[in-house]
Amino acid sequence: MELSVFALRLAAAMVGGGLIGLERELSNKSAGLKTNMLVSIGACIYVLINLSLVESQGAGDPTRIIGQIVTGIGFLGGGVILHRGLNVHGLTTAATIWCSAAVGCLAGLGMFKEAGVATLAVLTVNFALKKLDGWFDDEIQKRKKGE
């Protein structure tokens, strides 16, 4: 694989993970800019290693490495989920980390448009639905007080 191709794909993963992480950082979440960028970059690197092996030695399977990335990121995401009494915190952050890995995989495969659309989808959910989520929380609290 040409170094310029490697660098372009890695840069795309950095941008996608960075945009996703910036939203988490601005929301004061535990896994912010650096975490999401590194997850996206790491996923991209593993895909690129695998693609290079396929290209140079005819060995490797991108679908297998992506499956392993999904599993590994699941463990990382599990680390940000906290239970406090009956409340669970960190699910959105864990899901966002998982999505950052997916963006990195897309970038590693050279699917730049798809990586961009996926990044926008994650940002849309995390930004736009934040207010709706807050409204639901307020409604639940109102109903609990009314009981």
C-alpha positions in Angstrom: 0.0 0.0 0.0 1.3 3.4 -0.9 2.2 5.6 2.0 0.0 8.4 0.6 -3.0 6.1 0.6 -2.2 5.0 4.2 -1.9 8.6 5.3 -5.1 9.7 3.6 -7.1 6.9 5.1 -5.6 7.5 8.6 -6.3 11.2 8.3 -10.0 10.5 7.4 -10.2 8.3 10.5 -8.7 11.1 12.6 -11.1 13.7 11.3 -14.2 11.5 11.8 -13.1 10.3 15.3 -12.1 13.9 16.1 -15.5 15.4 15.2 -17.3 12.7 17.2 -15.0 13.1 20.1 -15.3 16.9 20.1 -19.1 16.5 20.7 -18.4 14.2 23.6 -15.7 16.6 25.0 -18.1 19.6 24.7 -20.7 17.6 26.6 -18.2 16.9 29.4 -18.3 13.1 28.9 -15.7 10.7 30.1 -14.6 9.5 26.7 -14.0 12.6 24.7 -11.8 13.9 21.9 -8.6 11.8 22.4 -10.5 8.6 23.2 -12.7 8.8 20.1 -9.9 9.8 17.9 -7.7 7.0 19.1 -10.4 4.4 18.7 -11.1 5.5 15.2 -7.4 5.7 14.3 -6.7 2.3 15.9 -9.6 0.6 14.0 -8.3 2.2 10.8 -4.8 1.0 11.4 -5.9 -2.6 12.0 -7.9 -2.6 8.8 -5.0 -1.1 6.9 -2.6 -3.8 8.3 -5.0 -6.4 7.1 -5.4 -4.9 3.7 -1.6 -4.6 3.3 -1.3 -8.3 4.2 -3.8 -9.2 1.5 -2.0 -7.0 -1.0 1.5 -8.2 -0.2 1.0 -11.8 0.7 -2.4 -12.8 -0.4 -3.3 -13.6 3.2 -5.8 -11.9 5.5 -9.5 -11.2 5.7 -10.8 -7.7 6.3 -14.1 -9.0 7.6 -12.4 -11.0 10.3 -10.4 -8.1 11.6 -13.4 -5.9 11.6 -15.3 -8.5 13.7 -12.4 -8.5 16.2 -12.4 -4.7 16.3 -16.1 -4.8 17.2 -15.5 -7.2 20.0 -12.5 -5.4 21.4 -14.3 -2.0 21.3 -17.2 -3.6 23.2 -14.9 -4.2 26.1 -13.6 -0.6 26.0 -17.2 0.6 25.9 -18.1 -1.6 28.8 -15.6 0.3 30.9 -17.4 3.6 30.6 -20.8 2.2 31.7 -21.5 2.9 35.4 -24.3 1.6 37.6 -25.4 3.8 40.4 -28.3 2.3 42.3 -31.0 1.9 39.7 -29.5 4.3 37.3 -27.1 3.4 34.5 -24.8 6.0 33.0 -22.4 6.0 30.1 -24.5 4.0 27.5 -24.4 6.8 25.0 -20.7 7.3 25.4 -20.1 3.5 25.0 -22.2 3.4 21.9 -20.4 6.5 20.6 -17.0 4.8 21.1 -18.4 1.8 19.1 -19.5 4.1 16.3 -16.1 5.8 16.2 -14.5 2.4 15.6 -16.9 1.9 12.7 -16.0 5.2 11.2 -12.3 4.2 11.5 -13.0 0.9 9.7 -14.8 2.7 6.9 -11.9 5.1 6.5 -9.4 2.2 6.5 -11.4 0.6 3.7 -11.2 3.8 1.7 -15.0 4.4 2.0 -14.6 8.1 2.6 -18.1 9.2 1.7 -19.6 6.5 3.9 -17.3 7.5 6.8 -18.5 11.1 6.4 -22.1 10.1 6.4 -21.6 7.8 9.4 -19.9 10.6 11.3 -22.8 13.0 10.5 -25.3 10.4 11.6 -23.5 10.0 15.0 -23.3 13.7 15.5 -26.9 14.2 14.5 -28.0 11.6 17.1 -25.7 13.0 19.8 -26.5 16.7 19.2 -30.1 16.8 18.0 -31.5 14.1 20.3 -29.9 15.5 23.4 -32.7 18.0 23.9 -35.3 15.3 23.2 -33.6 13.0 25.7 -33.7 15.8 28.3 -37.3 16.4 27.6 -38.1 12.7 28.3 -36.1 12.9 31.5 -38.1 16.0 32.6 -41.4 14.3 31.8 -40.5 11.2 33.8 -39.5 13.3 36.8 -42.8 15.3 36.6 -44.8 12.0 36.5 -42.8 10.6 39.5 -43.6 13.8 41.5 -47.2 13.6 40.5 -47.7 10.1 41.8 
